[in-house]
Amino acid sequence: MHCVECGAEMILVNVVQLQGDTTEAPSLEDHRFKCSGCHQVKQRRVLTSHGREIDAAPASTVQDERVAALLRCVLAKIPGVARQSGRA
């Protein structure tokens, strides 16, 4: 999801279950997102099915992968660093 104000990626920062413990039926959750660029906060009400939490990757996984890829790219441009990391 992207911010409508600046176009940056929105990051899921909070989830609140609105209904009681429903193990067999879908439940409602409030999801709060924060923009990674302008820090605007948006909230959405989401209908979720049982087991979604187990099947879904954590919200920060995509961002962590992007940061790791950027770090690898930067380190590859520094002389001698790429060769040292390959030995470990």
PyMOL commands that place a pseudoatom at each C-alpha (Angstrom):
pseudoatom trace, name=CA, resn=MET, resi=1, chain=A, elem=C, hetatm=0, pos=[0.000, 0.000, 0.000]
pseudoatom trace, name=CA, resn=HIS, resi=2, chain=A, elem=C, hetatm=0, pos=[1.289, 3.468, -0.868]
pseudoatom trace, name=CA, resn=CYS, resi=3, chain=A, elem=C, hetatm=0, pos=[0.660, 6.878, 0.704]
pseudoatom trace, name=CA, resn=VAL, resi=4, chain=A, elem=C, hetatm=0, pos=[-1.850, 8.997, -1.199]
pseudoatom trace, name=CA, resn=GLU, resi=5, chain=A, elem=C, hetatm=0, pos=[-0.001, 12.163, -0.107]
pseudoatom trace, name=CA, resn=CYS, resi=6, chain=A, elem=C, hetatm=0, pos=[3.582, 11.391, -1.183]
pseudoatom trace, name=CA, resn=GLY, resi=7, chain=A, elem=C, hetatm=0, pos=[3.507, 7.929, -2.811]
pseudoatom trace, name=CA, resn=ALA, resi=8, chain=A, elem=C, hetatm=0, pos=[5.912, 6.298, -0.324]
pseudoatom trace, name=CA, resn=GLU, resi=9, chain=A, elem=C, hetatm=0, pos=[5.294, 2.840, 1.128]
pseudoatom trace, name=CA, resn=MET, resi=10, chain=A, elem=C, hetatm=0, pos=[2.881, 2.570, 4.058]
pseudoatom trace, name=CA, resn=ILE, resi=11, chain=A, elem=C, hetatm=0, pos=[4.090, 0.358, 6.924]
pseudoatom trace, name=CA, resn=LEU, resi=12, chain=A, elem=C, hetatm=0, pos=[1.716, -1.594, 9.171]
pseudoatom trace, name=CA, resn=VAL, resi=13, chain=A, elem=C, hetatm=0, pos=[2.485, -0.403, 12.700]
pseudoatom trace, name=CA, resn=ASN, resi=14, chain=A, elem=C, hetatm=0, pos=[-0.475, -1.629, 14.785]
pseudoatom trace, name=CA, resn=VAL, resi=15, chain=A, elem=C, hetatm=0, pos=[-3.262, -4.225, 14.656]
pseudoatom trace, name=CA, resn=VAL, resi=16, chain=A, elem=C, hetatm=0, pos=[-6.212, -4.232, 17.089]
pseudoatom trace, name=CA, resn=GLN, resi=17, chain=A, elem=C, hetatm=0, pos=[-8.726, -7.077, 17.076]
pseudoatom trace, name=CA, resn=LEU, resi=18, chain=A, elem=C, hetatm=0, pos=[-12.236, -5.646, 17.428]
pseudoatom trace, name=CA, resn=GLN, resi=19, chain=A, elem=C, hetatm=0, pos=[-14.170, -8.837, 18.181]
pseudoatom trace, name=CA, resn=GLY, resi=20, chain=A, elem=C, hetatm=0, pos=[-13.578, -11.396, 20.913]
pseudoatom trace, name=CA, resn=ASP, resi=21, chain=A, elem=C, hetatm=0, pos=[-11.526, -14.543, 20.416]
pseudoatom trace, name=CA, resn=THR, resi=22, chain=A, elem=C, hetatm=0, pos=[-13.091, -16.021, 17.286]
pseudoatom trace, name=CA, resn=THR, resi=23, chain=A, elem=C, hetatm=0, pos=[-11.218, -19.150, 16.316]
pseudoatom trace, name=CA, resn=GLU, resi=24, chain=A, elem=C, hetatm=0, pos=[-13.655, -20.367, 13.662]
pseudoatom trace, name=CA, resn=ALA, resi=25, chain=A, elem=C, hetatm=0, pos=[-15.275, -17.214, 12.257]
pseudoatom trace, name=CA, resn=PRO, resi=26, chain=A, elem=C, hetatm=0, pos=[-13.745, -14.241, 10.459]
pseudoatom trace, name=CA, resn=SER, resi=27, chain=A, elem=C, hetatm=0, pos=[-12.972, -11.267, 12.675]
pseudoatom trace, name=CA, resn=LEU, resi=28, chain=A, elem=C, hetatm=0, pos=[-12.642, -7.509, 12.332]
pseudoatom trace, name=CA, resn=GLU, resi=29, chain=A, elem=C, hetatm=0, pos=[-9.343, -5.745, 12.943]
pseudoatom trace, name=CA, resn=ASP, resi=30, chain=A, elem=C, hetatm=0, pos=[-8.255, -2.117, 12.869]
pseudoatom trace, name=CA, resn=HIS, resi=31, chain=A, elem=C, hetatm=0, pos=[-4.947, -1.802, 10.989]
pseudoatom trace, name=CA, resn=ARG, resi=32, chain=A, elem=C, hetatm=0, pos=[-2.904, 1.372, 11.470]
pseudoatom trace, name=CA, resn=PHE, resi=33, chain=A, elem=C, hetatm=0, pos=[-0.371, 2.273, 8.772]
pseudoatom trace, name=CA, resn=LYS, resi=34, chain=A, elem=C, hetatm=0, pos=[2.384, 4.911, 8.883]
pseudoatom trace, name=CA, resn=CYS, resi=35, chain=A, elem=C, hetatm=0, pos=[3.945, 6.432, 5.780]
pseudoatom trace, name=CA, resn=SER, resi=36, chain=A, elem=C, hetatm=0, pos=[7.670, 5.770, 5.466]
pseudoatom trace, name=CA, resn=GLY, resi=37, chain=A, elem=C, hetatm=0, pos=[8.102, 9.152, 3.759]
pseudoatom trace, name=CA, resn=CYS, resi=38, chain=A, elem=C, hetatm=0, pos=[5.856, 11.846, 5.253]
pseudoatom trace, name=CA, resn=HIS, resi=39, chain=A, elem=C, hetatm=0, pos=[4.872, 9.869, 8.420]
pseudoatom trace, name=CA, resn=GLN, resi=40, chain=A, elem=C, hetatm=0, pos=[1.134, 10.371, 7.838]
pseudoatom trace, name=CA, resn=VAL, resi=41, chain=A, elem=C, hetatm=0, pos=[-1.003, 7.791, 9.687]
pseudoatom trace, name=CA, resn=LYS, resi=42, chain=A, elem=C, hetatm=0, pos=[-4.002, 6.019, 8.136]
pseudoatom trace, name=CA, resn=GLN, resi=43, chain=A, elem=C, hetatm=0, pos=[-6.345, 3.464, 9.680]
pseudoatom trace, name=CA, resn=ARG, resi=44, chain=A, elem=C, hetatm=0, pos=[-8.348, 0.759, 7.910]
pseudoatom trace, name=CA, resn=ARG, resi=45, chain=A, elem=C, hetatm=0, pos=[-10.882, -1.753, 9.205]
pseudoatom trace, name=CA, resn=VAL, resi=46, chain=A, elem=C, hetatm=0, pos=[-10.135, -5.225, 7.819]
pseudoatom trace, name=CA, resn=LEU, resi=47, chain=A, elem=C, hetatm=0, pos=[-12.127, -8.465, 7.807]
pseudoatom trace, name=CA, resn=THR, resi=48, chain=A, elem=C, hetatm=0, pos=[-9.657, -11.307, 8.454]
pseudoatom trace, name=CA, resn=SER, resi=49, chain=A, elem=C, hetatm=0, pos=[-10.050, -15.060, 8.315]
pseudoatom trace, name=CA, resn=HIS, resi=50, chain=A, elem=C, hetatm=0, pos=[-8.776, -17.548, 10.864]
pseudoatom trace, name=CA, resn=GLY, resi=51, chain=A, elem=C, hetatm=0, pos=[-5.117, -18.428, 10.399]
pseudoatom trace, name=CA, resn=ARG, resi=52, chain=A, elem=C, hetatm=0, pos=[-4.157, -15.322, 8.449]
pseudoatom trace, name=CA, resn=GLU, resi=53, chain=A, elem=C, hetatm=0, pos=[-1.614, -14.309, 11.058]
pseudoatom trace, name=CA, resn=ILE, resi=54, chain=A, elem=C, hetatm=0, pos=[0.201, -17.635, 10.746]
pseudoatom trace, name=CA, resn=ASP, resi=55, chain=A, elem=C, hetatm=0, pos=[0.292, -17.583, 6.940]
pseudoatom trace, name=CA, resn=ALA, resi=56, chain=A, elem=C, hetatm=0, pos=[1.277, -13.932, 6.494]
pseudoatom trace, name=CA, resn=ALA, resi=57, chain=A, elem=C, hetatm=0, pos=[4.826, -12.582, 6.672]
pseudoatom trace, name=CA, resn=PRO, resi=58, chain=A, elem=C, hetatm=0, pos=[5.520, -9.893, 9.271]
pseudoatom trace, name=CA, resn=ALA, resi=59, chain=A, elem=C, hetatm=0, pos=[4.832, -6.369, 8.058]
pseudoatom trace, name=CA, resn=SER, resi=60, chain=A, elem=C, hetatm=0, pos=[8.472, -5.364, 8.242]
pseudoatom trace, name=CA, resn=THR, resi=61, chain=A, elem=C, hetatm=0, pos=[9.758, -8.284, 6.109]
pseudoatom trace, name=CA, resn=VAL, resi=62, chain=A, elem=C, hetatm=0, pos=[9.423, -6.469, 2.789]
pseudoatom trace, name=CA, resn=GLN, resi=63, chain=A, elem=C, hetatm=0, pos=[11.105, -3.364, 4.133]
pseudoatom trace, name=CA, resn=ASP, resi=64, chain=A, elem=C, hetatm=0, pos=[13.896, -5.433, 5.754]
pseudoatom trace, name=CA, resn=GLU, resi=65, chain=A, elem=C, hetatm=0, pos=[14.573, -7.177, 2.433]
pseudoatom trace, name=CA, resn=ARG, resi=66, chain=A, elem=C, hetatm=0, pos=[14.792, -3.843, 0.603]
pseudoatom trace, name=CA, resn=VAL, resi=67, chain=A, elem=C, hetatm=0, pos=[17.173, -2.398, 3.187]
pseudoatom trace, name=CA, resn=ALA, resi=68, chain=A, elem=C, hetatm=0, pos=[19.345, -5.528, 3.028]
pseudoatom trace, name=CA, resn=ALA, resi=69, chain=A, elem=C, hetatm=0, pos=[19.485, -5.355, -0.788]
pseudoatom trace, name=CA, resn=LEU, resi=70, chain=A, elem=C, hetatm=0, pos=[20.433, -1.670, -0.661]
pseudoatom trace, name=CA, resn=LEU, resi=71, chain=A, elem=C, hetatm=0, pos=[23.137, -2.382, 1.928]
pseudoatom trace, name=CA, resn=ARG, resi=72, chain=A, elem=C, hetatm=0, pos=[24.578, -5.196, -0.215]
pseudoatom trace, name=CA, resn=CYS, resi=73, chain=A, elem=C, hetatm=0, pos=[24.660, -2.852, -3.218]
pseudoatom trace, name=CA, resn=VAL, resi=74, chain=A, elem=C, hetatm=0, pos=[26.422, -0.106, -1.258]
pseudoatom trace, name=CA, resn=LEU, resi=75, chain=A, elem=C, hetatm=0, pos=[28.936, -2.509, 0.293]
pseudoatom trace, name=CA, resn=ALA, resi=76, chain=A, elem=C, hetatm=0, pos=[29.695, -4.054, -3.112]
pseudoatom trace, name=CA, resn=LYS, resi=77, chain=A, elem=C, hetatm=0, pos=[30.889, -0.644, -4.329]
pseudoatom trace, name=CA, resn=ILE, resi=78, chain=A, elem=C, hetatm=0, pos=[33.424, -0.277, -1.502]
pseudoatom trace, name=CA, resn=PRO, resi=79, chain=A, elem=C, hetatm=0, pos=[36.794, -1.793, -2.512]
pseudoatom trace, name=CA, resn=GLY, resi=80, chain=A, elem=C, hetatm=0, pos=[37.711, -4.854, -0.474]
pseudoatom trace, name=CA, resn=VAL, resi=81, chain=A, elem=C, hetatm=0, pos=[34.405, -5.199, 1.405]
pseudoatom trace, name=CA, resn=ALA, resi=82, chain=A, elem=C, hetatm=0, pos=[32.733, -7.592, -1.056]
pseudoatom trace, name=CA, resn=ARG, resi=83, chain=A, elem=C, hetatm=0, pos=[35.718, -9.968, -0.924]
pseudoatom trace, name=CA, resn=GLN, resi=84, chain=A, elem=C, hetatm=0, pos=[35.798, -9.974, 2.883]
pseudoatom trace, name=CA, resn=SER, resi=85, chain=A, elem=C, hetatm=0, pos=[32.103, -10.796, 3.261]
pseudoatom trace, name=CA, resn=GLY, resi=86, chain=A, elem=C, hetatm=0, pos=[32.485, -13.759, 0.886]
pseudoatom trace, name=CA, resn=ARG, resi=87, chain=A, elem=C, hetatm=0, pos=[35.041, -15.450, 3.155]
pseudoatom trace, name=CA, resn=ALA, resi=88, chain=A, elem=C, hetatm=0, pos=[32.903, -15.622, 6.290]
for i in range(1, 88): cmd.bond("trace and resi %d" % i, "trace and resi %d" % (i + 1))
show_as sticks, trace
zoom trace
